[in-house]
Amino acid sequence: MARAVLQLLPTERREGLNLGHWLGVELPAPHPNWDQLATSTARLVPEASVWPLFARAVSGLHINLCMHHVSATRRNRMTIDERELDHFIEQALDHNPSKERWLTLSFDDGYEDAANYIETRGRLFQRVEFLFFVCPEKAETGAGFRWDLRGAPDDTDHDIYRENTRRELLELSDDPTTRLASVEQCRRINALPNASLGNHTNCHFRATSLSFEDSATELRRSHDAFVRLFGEPRHFAFPFGKPNEDFDDRHVDVLRERGEFNIWTTARRPFHAHDREPGAVLPRFPVDGSWGATQVAFWVALLSARWRNRGINAHVLRPLRNSLLPPTWKRPSI
Ligand SMILES: [Zn+2]
């Protein structure tokens, strides 16, 4: 079956992994991408088979899913259906009854709909950790995000001092689908026993799209704004989050000068409980809102199995300590 599925998939991305060896079949090169492989295969597998597989793949590990909006109606790939998410949590906890809080759900960008979900589910799912990543200056002013503006893509200059004063971004607070959680709601979330706020920068610019000086200023200013509004952060998430693409080691160094919080990325893999030490750079699985609960479970299981299967790809399996940057990474000369 795996071979048939693979032949149906586009082969747009080569990952350099010996996938055929892993699946026990001979495959034509190049290899398909893992997201398509997992979510397509999940449609062919009975749900009753997916959850035990998921539980086995993540057993003894911790996972953190990265999401954005939650809604009763599915709107776009950034919006997960709340019934699918409830179902995912229930099944995941049922099939992996570890007493550790091994499942973390992150919601980035500080949207009001995600805050409402955390407020209602936080008490319901006490074995789950919830992280809510907010742009502190946006939470204070209500200024939304560029990608929520209608019309042509916004290519205005990245100005870290003026972004959150722009009228069109401030007007996004009139629309419940683009509105951000207020400072008061964020504080209520932070007071829940199994939820924490984290800093997500003030303007949500890709760190590598700014000059290093501006990116460092943005990291420091947003940290200070977060402390003023919510106290010392225990978590930070890089906007967009891909190591070496959206941020690099220099940005991690700036953050570590500010405190000993966990630094979350969108590198897709599980981690060990002991990896989560102060200042650690940690992975999260970025979930596509168009996927159902079993597709998410199968995808996490596949990527976790790949990560556990030592010898497939050395850099994926590199033990995480303070950084998950791959060994080929060289610190740039400044
Ligand atoms: Zn974000």
Residues whose N, C-alpha, C, O or C-beta is under 5 A from the ligand:
A	BS01	ZN	D108 D109 P239 F240
